Amino acid sequence: MIAQNIFLGMVGPWQIAIIVVLVLLLFGGKKIPELMRGLGSGIKEFKDASKEEEKEEEKK
């Protein structure tokens, strides 16, 4: 918990801007929407799988 607060306290607007610029340089502007779509679909699949797991547990 303390380590998380220290890390979050150290990330400021300049650090976020630098990270965004680095990501743009590494992946390019055209690749980022594809990466975000993949990330979003992965999160959606994870949520769906966890909901199915909860339904199976309720049936038991």
Buried (B, 14 or more C-beta within 10 A) or exposed (E): EEEEEEEEEEEEEEEEEEEEEEEEEEEEEEEBEEEEEEEEEEEEEEEEEEEEEEEEEEEE
